[in-house]
Amino acid sequence: MKTYELVREIFNQCANNQMRDVFFEEIETENTDDYVSDFLKEKEAEVEKSVGSDGTIYYDVNVAGVRQRFTFTEV
């Protein structure tokens, strides 16, 4: 099982407000795709995955017009 630092950001929808909710946690998972899928289960979501040059895994998610980003960095 791999250990990741997970940063979940929820972007504010209000115009002219750049603040966002940010949550940090350490998780263990073998598959980040499954983790995000389980987190979003039963919700219709658009998900885009990308991997940074340093191995950081990003998921940009849109659920009912609310934009979120999941960032996984292996510990």
Residue, then its C-alpha position, 0 to 999 in steps of 0.5 A: m500500500k502506498t502512502y500519499e499526502l492528499v490535498r483537496e481544494i474546493f474552488n469558490q464559485c462567487a465572482n471576485n472571490q479567490m478563496r477556496d476550501v483546502f483539506f489536507e490528509e494522509i491516506e493509504t491506497e494502491n490506486t488513486d483512480d479508485y480512491v477518487s472514484d470511491f470519493l465521488k461515487e453516486k455523483e455525476a462528475e467530470v474528471e481529468k487526470s494529469v501527472g506532473s514531472d515530479g510524479t504528483i498526481y492531479y485530478d481536476v473534478n467538476v461536480a454539479g458545477v463545483r470545481q475541485r482538485f485532488t492532488f496526491t503526492e507520494v510520501 
